[in-house]
Amino acid sequence: MRSYVFPGQGAQYVGMGKDLYEQSTLAKEYFENANEILGFRITDLMFEGTPEDLRQTKVTQPAIFLQSLISAIVLGDEFKPDMVAGHSLGEFSALVAAKALTFEDGLKLVYARAIAMQKACEMEESTMAAVLGLDDETVEEVCESIKDSIVVPANYNCPGQIVISGSIVGIDKACDLLKERGAKRALKLSVGGAFHSPFMQPASEELQSAINATIISTPICPVYQNVNAYPQTNPEYIKENLIAQLTAPVRWTQTVKNMVTDGATEFIELGPGDVLKGLIKKVFPEAILG
């Protein structure tokens, strides 16, 4: 069975989407439509902006969404997913690709999400760190052991790779403890804030009204959602999981395992970069990657 996966924040690069724009009239139409919807020429920032431009959450998220989704659209009839999933932001790309959301509604939600997350980041200093070489349980134990600060697992990316999220003090303390417990690396990331943690609660509340006001249809195939890693086709549950996603961890390891259990053999990544292919191969070495 064929599954399509869509990347999240961090996959951006200067020049992203330019080939797509220049080689496909259909892609160009969608990019130009996006410029109108957003009210600024995001294509200029994607094709010729600086790395600093692209690192702004309000630019990064819609940029990655656009390249990912338009890559699916230009496939036309070749795009026949048996299942889809996206990592964090990528879940919105997956939902639009699976026709649960319209292009316009998906882009508006992604932009609203980006703005809400940017605001939440500015309310209180927070950060994230990548932890390599430890099992999930050990990382969870260390996070729970820190009582005076917020520190939580944020991304279960693949066996031996977890990203944690929390306050600056809490993350520093956790990194020291995780190294003591045998982590190969516990390295702070250059991000704007603690995504997928309680620090995103204000963003979740802000996004909730936008999601509830948006029509979500039954997708053409199951969408495996980050919050619980289960396949979903019920629009009401999809909404609930999207709202919960900002403060809950991304269960990518479990998502890939569940997709494999349900019959996935081929994984095709659509969007900038190929980070998800590497993670999938670590979860399921036999995977056919497209």
Summary of the structure (lengths in Angstrom):
residues: 290
radius of gyration: 18.2
end to end distance: 12.4
largest distance: 55.1
contacts: 1047
relative contact order: 0.17
helix: 51%
strand: 16%
